[in-house]
Amino acid sequence: MENNVNEAKIDQHQPVADARPKALLEFNGEPLIVHLVRTLETIFAETVIVAAPGQELPSVRAQVVRDEVPYQGPVGGICYGLRAAVGEFAFVTSCDLPFLNRSVIQYLVSQLAEHDVVVPYWQERFQPLHAVYRKSVLPFLEAQLERGELRPVYLFDKVRTCKIGADKVRRFDPEGLSFLNMNTPEEYDAALKRWQESNPAGEPARNDTVQCTVELFGVARLLAKTQEVALSLPQGATLSDVYLALAQQLPVLANRLITKDGTLLSGYACNINGLDFVRTSTAKVASGDKIFILSADAGG
């Protein structure tokens, strides 16, 4: 199934870490919810925030939807977010996970092809508020709401669920910081300290990364079962970096389309911005570039 718009969904219903809602806590010089959206918009084309009726939110580049019925827990938040999603799936997270890891999220998305849910299993429990859900699971979630089953884990044995073990998570996030949340003022203070230690000069500006998209055609699209992938790469990135990041996000393309050294296998071609076919993997990539990968015989 092709996904023309990939979407992130943030569940904003969380207890407070002090007198303020978690979403409004200051993190890296801005409200935590803004910090999360800033990360997610480097991966997804659209972000949806699910909030309670009348809940205060700062100005943010995201679609905001409100609970239809209050106090329905995480299942309600996931359900309402998926209803608002434009694409065929959404990555779902809560508003109190400040250390979202792009590589982890992209890996989860890459495992969705044959599944309805992709969910990490960390510290002996599922992480349903850091998982990917297809919109096709909506009827199951709606039935759970009717039965008052407000825990997402009740869904997992009813649909095609891919459990991502801790060993796979550690490949991208050795400490599991992706799942570090903040339920007390002490945990909030500790998270701030950790962030400041790992980002002593503050988070890099968004223009310190290269944001590009890759569109797949022909065999590549059939293998990946998706049409377009958004990538966030370091400054100075080359096509080789694009290919390696693509193979990481879509492992099915490794060795069948992309070599372990970061080049295209014979029979495939790359075009940048619909203008030039580029045959060297050392060519630099700029923010906003649109990269097309297609069979060489289709590309001329």
Solvent accessible surface area in square Angstrom, and as a share of the most:
residue,aa,sasa,rsa
1,M,137,0.61
2,E,80,0.36
3,N,10,0.05
4,N,104,0.53
5,V,39,0.22
6,N,20,0.10
7,E,0,0.00
8,A,0,0.00
9,K,1,0.00
10,I,0,0.00
11,D,1,0.01
12,Q,4,0.02
13,H,51,0.23
14,Q,44,0.20
15,P,88,0.55
16,V,74,0.43
17,A,2,0.02
18,D,50,0.26
19,A,102,0.79
20,R,101,0.37
21,P,46,0.29
22,K,2,0.01
23,A,1,0.00
24,L,43,0.21
25,L,0,0.00
26,E,100,0.45
27,F,0,0.00
28,N,48,0.25
29,G,65,0.62
30,E,27,0.12
31,P,43,0.27
32,L,0,0.00
33,I,0,0.00
34,V,25,0.14
35,H,3,0.01
36,L,1,0.00
37,V,4,0.02
38,R,73,0.27
39,T,15,0.09
40,L,0,0.00
41,E,40,0.18
42,T,10,0.06
43,I,7,0.03
44,F,9,0.04
45,A,82,0.63
46,E,52,0.23
47,T,5,0.03
48,V,0,0.00
49,I,0,0.00
50,V,0,0.00
51,A,0,0.00
52,A,32,0.25
53,P,79,0.50
54,G,78,0.75
55,Q,40,0.18
56,E,127,0.57
57,L,34,0.17
58,P,35,0.22
59,S,114,0.73
60,V,32,0.18
61,R,157,0.57
62,A,28,0.22
63,Q,72,0.32
64,V,56,0.32
65,V,31,0.18
66,R,95,0.35
67,D,14,0.07
68,E,112,0.50
69,V,79,0.45
70,P,68,0.43
71,Y,204,0.78
72,Q,33,0.14
73,G,32,0.30
74,P,47,0.29
75,V,0,0.00
76,G,1,0.01
77,G,1,0.01
78,I,0,0.00
79,C,0,0.00
80,Y,12,0.05
81,G,0,0.00
82,L,0,0.00
83,R,100,0.36
84,A,23,0.18
85,A,5,0.04
86,V,96,0.55
87,G,6,0.05
88,E,70,0.31
89,F,4,0.02
90,A,0,0.00
91,F,0,0.00
92,V,0,0.00
93,T,0,0.00
94,S,5,0.03
95,C,1,0.00
96,D,1,0.01
97,L,11,0.05
98,P,3,0.02
99,F,19,0.08
100,L,20,0.10
101,N,37,0.19
102,R,84,0.31
103,S,38,0.24
104,V,3,0.02
105,I,0,0.00
106,Q,18,0.08
107,Y,12,0.04
108,L,1,0.00
109,V,19,0.11
110,S,14,0.09
111,Q,44,0.20
112,L,5,0.03
113,A,40,0.31
114,E,96,0.43
115,H,52,0.23
116,D,18,0.09
117,V,0,0.00
118,V,0,0.00
119,V,0,0.00
120,P,0,0.00
121,Y,53,0.20
122,W,18,0.06
123,Q,131,0.58
124,E,146,0.65
125,R,146,0.53
126,F,57,0.24
127,Q,22,0.10
128,P,24,0.15
129,L,33,0.16
130,H,1,0.00
131,A,0,0.00
132,V,0,0.00
133,Y,0,0.00
134,R,20,0.07
135,K,53,0.22
136,S,68,0.44
137,V,1,0.00
138,L,23,0.12
139,P,84,0.53
140,F,82,0.34
141,L,0,0.00
142,E,57,0.25
143,A,32,0.25
144,Q,0,0.00
145,L,26,0.13
146,E,152,0.68
147,R,127,0.46
148,G,50,0.48
149,E,46,0.21
150,L,62,0.31
151,R,142,0.52
152,P,8,0.05
153,V,42,0.24
154,Y,91,0.34
155,L,0,0.00
156,F,14,0.06
157,D,127,0.66
158,K,91,0.38
159,V,23,0.13
160,R,124,0.45
161,T,38,0.22
162,C,21,0.12
163,K,111,0.47
164,I,2,0.01
165,G,22,0.21
166,A,25,0.19
167,D,97,0.50
168,K,82,0.35
169,V,3,0.01
170,R,123,0.45
171,R,152,0.55
172,F,28,0.12
173,D,7,0.04
174,P,98,0.61
175,E,115,0.52
176,G,5,0.05
177,L,38,0.19
178,S,0,0.00
179,F,22,0.09
180,L,50,0.25
181,N,56,0.29
182,M,0,0.00
183,N,75,0.39
184,T,52,0.30
185,P,62,0.39
186,E,122,0.55
187,E,69,0.31
188,Y,20,0.07
189,D,86,0.45
190,A,60,0.47
191,A,2,0.01
192,L,38,0.19
193,K,127,0.54
194,R,88,0.32
195,W,29,0.10
196,Q,109,0.49
197,E,116,0.52
198,S,74,0.48
199,N,32,0.17
200,P,121,0.76
201,A,104,0.81
202,G,32,0.31
203,E,55,0.25
204,P,81,0.51
205,A,57,0.45
206,R,87,0.32
207,N,117,0.60
208,D,70,0.36
209,T,27,0.16
210,V,3,0.02
211,Q,40,0.18
212,C,4,0.03
213,T,37,0.22
214,V,0,0.00
215,E,21,0.10
216,L,0,0.00
217,F,73,0.31
218,G,46,0.44
219,V,68,0.39
220,A,0,0.00
221,R,52,0.19
222,L,136,0.68
223,L,34,0.17
224,A,7,0.05
225,K,86,0.36
226,T,14,0.08
227,Q,37,0.17
228,E,45,0.20
229,V,3,0.02
230,A,26,0.20
231,L,3,0.02
232,S,22,0.14
233,L,11,0.05
234,P,89,0.56
235,Q,109,0.49
236,G,44,0.42
237,A,1,0.01
238,T,26,0.15
239,L,0,0.00
240,S,22,0.14
241,D,51,0.27
242,V,0,0.00
243,Y,7,0.03
244,L,78,0.39
245,A,24,0.19
246,L,0,0.00
247,A,15,0.12
248,Q,80,0.36
249,Q,10,0.04
250,L,12,0.06
251,P,55,0.34
252,V,60,0.34
253,L,0,0.00
254,A,38,0.29
255,N,115,0.59
256,R,141,0.51
257,L,0,0.00
258,I,1,0.00
259,T,34,0.20
260,K,176,0.75
261,D,108,0.56
262,G,0,0.00
263,T,52,0.31
264,L,35,0.18
265,L,59,0.29
266,S,116,0.75
267,G,41,0.39
268,Y,45,0.17
269,A,8,0.07
270,C,2,0.01
271,N,11,0.06
272,I,23,0.12
273,N,65,0.33
274,G,52,0.50
275,L,138,0.69
276,D,91,0.47
277,F,84,0.35
278,V,31,0.18
279,R,196,0.71
280,T,73,0.42
281,S,23,0.15
282,T,99,0.57
283,A,27,0.21
284,K,138,0.58
285,V,9,0.05
286,A,58,0.45
287,S,66,0.43
288,G,66,0.64
289,D,19,0.10
290,K,60,0.25
291,I,0,0.00
292,F,41,0.17
293,I,0,0.00
294,L,26,0.13
295,S,23,0.15
296,A,33,0.26
297,D,130,0.68
298,A,77,0.60
299,G,15,0.14
300,G,86,0.83
